[in-house]
Amino acid sequence: MSFDEAKIAGCRSLVSFVMTAFLLSACSSGGGSSDPTPSVGLSVTPGSSTVVAGQSGVQLSATLVLSSGAVDDTATFTWASDDSSIVSVDANGFATGLRVGMARISATSGTSTGSASVWVMSPNPGAQNLTLMGTARYEDREYDLNGFTGEIRSKAIRNTVIEVVAIDGFQVIGTGATDASGKFNLTADNSKNQGGVYLRVISRTDPSHTEKIEVRNNSTEAAFFAFASPALDDSASEAFSATQDLLVTTDEIGGAFNIIDVMSDASALVQATGLSCPEPYPTCVPPLAKVYWEPGSLEGTFYDSGADAISVLGGGFGGDTDEYDDVILAHEYAHFILSKFSRDDSPGGQHDLFDNTQDIRLSWSEGWASFFAFAVLKSPLYIDTVQGGTLISLNNEDYSGAFKSGPPLSALAIYTTSEVAVSGVLWDVIDGINGGEAEELDLSFKEVFQTILDFPTNKPTSLETFWTTFESATSTESFADDLQNILRERKISLFADSGEAAESELVVNGARQTHTLYQNGADPAGDLDAIPFSAISGTTYILRTFNLNSGADTFLSILGPSSEPIATNDNASGLTYPSCGVNPLTGLSTCPANNTSNLASTLTFTAQQTGPFTAEVRRSEAAPPSAGLLGAYEIELTSP
């Protein structure tokens, strides 16, 4: 679709944006009233019109609609122009064009106001040689761990489409793009039209550029956002040039350009690895990312793999928005990247930063996405501003620190089933020595991303799979100790028991033992822990696993003195989860949480002879897909 054919976001997306009103229906706003039948809206028609300076005008009319749906025929209106030097309007709504430009003409009745745009072009032809140059920038909102600081920073609108539009017929007569500094230099021929032009920046990167992002209002209208300059009168001579510096504010559509800015950096990070990706993306250049953002919309923030589009919250939930939450924007782009270049088994659905018993596939997907955002922004700060609610923020570098208004990370950001622990592990791989941490790795995003590309196809996507693949690739570089230090800080046990070959005896009513479901070798899964204990004939014992973590699901067996099977147990609850997933109506998981209550095992038995017995613990073959292949657990033997 060419940009002269493309839709531009209208009233439903941005009531205050007036420079593209020629493509829109008139916007109106309703207000309260003391009348028994209050009004619900005031409209002005025509919503957009074009006149010639000093030669023509247009008659506008206003309509006030009551809450009953009826038109108020008794309403009177007060007319006004927001720039009477461009367009004047009389008491009856007749608007007269005075000079090249555009003015909003408003009609007010009581507390209701509606408006329309009147464009004015020159009576003379436009310039044959038209040159427009300048810089396009947008306002970005600064934030820290306490939320938005109130500071505004001006940033370049980079590599983004910009057009020259003639007011006569609203034809696009020139198209180009801003450069990496936001600068532009466009030429056009407007001699076949009446004079009068303006510049329009479109919410899409230049299609020829390698960072490909577009922001539209919604999937139904699919309209781009656009910011336009004031109009210029180019009819004074055949050669006309002017410099126009554009600034898109936070009160207008700055959020659309911040989305483009953050996601452009995210795309550039992937491309900078120089790696080879699977077909059809052999050079790891991400394809076009389609983003939908509509101010005031109820649509939340997420990546929809089915629609292959990213949705960004526009303020429908208590006024909360995400268009300036850079971590959230890069996080969703990370899901987009994973879907294009690797695999993602996550069932999706709702998830909680505070939860460390998540579906292990979900915690991997979300943790990877947050890590990716840290890498894009070069900062481990996770910040999700919430208008009128509780700020969600944390520093994933400061493991002893706290969630904003919450417990310390060391208490909750643990195990492979915590998305915060996952993002922390990945960040620690690339951040070097920082904050007095134990690890000393200073690898690159490239090495992490290469592991993502190398994921085996026969294993679920999880931190377990990432880590075993990554560790195998880096073991020759003597990083083993540093890798394990990173894991231990997050209480992740991806290593074999110290006494794997000869397990220590389990003592009745004695100390609990800690074990991992991990075996040395190329494939750590399939570990079998054979733990000896002694029993006395006629005595009743309780053998149980507990404190399961990192996705462990134990299957417990007891073997007698002659290695004969005595008893087995999968889940102490007696429940199994053969087909769990996500409820499509609620978005909630139907799989069990990865904890002791759901997946631990318990056996009560009375010994029929005195002698050595063996407790065998392995991963359950009936483990739900939300559980891991590995994990850790504790085991104890008691006698009442």
Helices and strands as residue ranges (DSSP letters): G 21-23, E 28-29, E 39-45, E 48-52, E 57-59, E 61-66, E 78-81, E 87-89, E 94-97, E 101-109, E 112-121, E 129-144, E 147-156, E 160-166, E 171-177, E 183-188, E 197-205, E 213-216, E 226-228, E 239-243, E 246-248, H 254-272, E 289-293, E 302-304, E 309-312, H 326-341, H 360-377, E 381-384, E 392-395, H 409-412, H 419-430, H 445-453, H 463-474, G 475-477, H 480-489, E 513-516, E 528-535, E 540-549, E 554-559, E 565-569, H 596-599, E 602-606, E 611-619, E 632-638
